[in-house]
């Protein structure tokens, strides 16, 4: 079902400051930055080997789930995302096993992906995302 770790999500208040920190400290630069207006979040993907770091900033203070997360817990680790070949099959298998899901159907994610979050109650309180990608982030699309 899981093919690899896709990314690690980090909630931030100030995307520009964190991007500068990652560039100056670790030499990492984003390969994709986009805003998902429907969920009030700006995201940036930074490659690190085979894994991406996803920075998440609310589009306005307190906006959306990321804004609420920051208000409750402050900046830091938000979630881990695993790549799946078929999100529909993965979700069906998890439902059959009785694993609780936050999202009952896949929804659009960053860079034309399809995503779904598992309920942290079923993953030892670790927010876990499943990701199905049509292509690798940063890859040329035709």
C-alpha positions as CSV (number, residue, x, y, z in Angstrom):
1,X,0.0,0.0,0.0
2,X,2.6,2.6,1.0
3,X,5.4,3.1,-1.4
4,X,7.6,5.7,0.3
5,X,7.6,8.7,2.6
6,X,6.3,11.5,0.3
7,X,6.8,14.5,2.6
8,X,7.0,15.9,6.1
9,X,4.6,18.8,6.8
10,X,5.7,21.7,8.9
11,X,3.3,24.5,10.0
12,X,4.9,28.0,9.9
13,X,3.8,31.5,10.6
14,X,6.2,33.2,8.2
15,X,6.9,31.3,5.0
16,X,9.5,33.8,3.7
17,X,11.5,33.7,7.0
18,X,11.5,29.9,7.0
19,X,12.5,29.6,3.4
20,X,15.4,31.9,4.1
21,X,16.4,29.8,7.1
22,X,16.3,26.5,5.1
23,X,18.3,28.1,2.2
24,X,20.9,29.7,4.4
25,X,21.3,26.9,6.9
26,X,20.7,23.8,4.8
27,X,21.1,24.9,1.2
28,X,17.5,23.9,0.4
29,X,15.3,25.8,-2.0
30,X,11.7,25.3,-3.0
31,X,10.8,23.5,-6.2
32,X,7.1,24.5,-5.9
33,X,5.2,27.2,-4.1
34,X,1.4,27.5,-4.4
35,X,-1.7,28.7,-2.6
36,X,-4.7,26.4,-2.1
37,X,-7.4,29.1,-1.5
38,X,-10.1,26.5,-0.8
39,X,-8.3,25.4,2.3
40,X,-6.7,28.7,3.2
41,X,-3.1,27.6,3.0
42,X,0.1,28.5,1.1
43,X,2.5,25.6,0.6
44,X,6.1,25.3,-0.4
45,X,7.9,22.0,-1.3
46,X,11.6,21.7,-0.6
47,X,13.4,18.5,-1.8
48,X,15.7,16.6,0.5
49,X,16.9,13.4,-1.1
50,X,13.8,11.2,-1.8
51,X,11.6,13.1,0.6
52,X,10.0,16.5,0.4
53,X,9.6,19.0,3.2
54,X,6.3,20.8,2.9
55,X,6.0,24.2,4.6
56,X,2.4,25.2,5.4
57,X,1.4,28.8,6.1
58,X,-2.2,30.0,6.5
59,X,-3.3,32.6,4.0
60,X,-4.5,34.8,6.9
61,X,-3.8,34.5,10.7
62,X,-6.0,31.8,12.1
63,X,-7.4,30.8,8.7
64,X,-8.2,27.1,8.0
65,X,-6.8,24.1,9.8
66,X,-3.2,25.3,9.6
67,X,-4.2,28.6,11.2
68,X,-6.0,26.8,13.9
69,X,-3.1,24.4,14.4
70,X,-0.7,27.3,14.8
71,X,-3.0,29.1,17.2
72,X,-3.3,25.9,19.3
73,X,0.2,24.5,19.1
74,X,2.5,27.0,17.5
75,X,4.9,26.3,14.6
76,X,6.5,22.9,14.0
77,X,5.8,19.4,12.9
78,X,2.3,19.0,11.5
79,X,2.1,15.7,9.6
80,X,3.8,12.9,7.7
81,X,2.7,11.9,4.2
82,X,3.1,8.5,2.6
83,X,2.9,7.9,-1.1
84,X,0.4,5.4,-2.4
85,X,-0.1,4.0,-5.9
86,X,-3.8,4.2,-5.7
87,X,-5.4,6.3,-3.0
88,X,-8.8,4.8,-3.7
89,X,-7.5,1.3,-3.1
90,X,-5.5,2.4,0.0
91,X,-8.6,4.0,1.5
92,X,-10.7,1.0,0.8
93,X,-8.2,-1.3,2.4
94,X,-7.9,1.0,5.5
95,X,-11.7,1.2,5.8
96,X,-12.0,-2.6,5.6
97,X,-9.4,-2.9,8.4
98,X,-11.4,-0.4,10.5
99,X,-8.7,2.3,10.5
100,X,-10.4,5.7,11.1
101,X,-10.1,8.3,8.4
102,X,-10.5,12.0,8.7
103,X,-11.3,12.3,5.0
104,X,-13.8,9.7,3.7
105,X,-13.0,10.4,0.1
106,X,-9.9,11.7,-1.6
107,X,-9.6,15.4,-2.2
108,X,-7.3,17.7,-4.3
109,X,-3.9,18.4,-2.8
110,X,-0.8,20.4,-3.9
111,X,0.7,20.0,-7.4
112,X,-2.3,18.1,-8.8
113,X,-2.1,15.3,-6.2
114,X,-5.0,13.5,-4.6
115,X,-4.8,13.3,-0.8
116,X,-6.6,12.0,2.3
117,X,-5.8,12.3,5.9
118,X,-6.2,9.5,8.4
119,X,-7.7,10.2,11.9
120,X,-4.8,10.7,14.4
121,X,-6.7,8.5,16.8
122,X,-5.8,5.5,14.7
123,X,-2.1,6.4,14.2
124,X,-0.8,6.9,17.7
125,X,-1.8,10.6,17.5
126,X,0.4,11.3,14.4
127,X,-1.5,13.1,11.7
128,X,-0.9,11.0,8.6
129,X,-1.6,11.9,5.0
130,X,-1.9,9.5,2.0
131,X,-0.8,11.0,-1.3
132,X,-1.3,9.8,-4.9
133,X,0.7,11.8,-7.4
134,X,0.1,12.1,-11.1
135,X,3.8,13.1,-11.5
136,X,6.8,14.0,-9.4
137,X,6.9,17.6,-8.1
138,X,9.1,19.7,-10.3
139,X,8.9,17.3,-13.2
140,X,8.1,18.8,-16.6
141,X,4.4,18.2,-17.5
142,X,3.2,17.9,-21.1
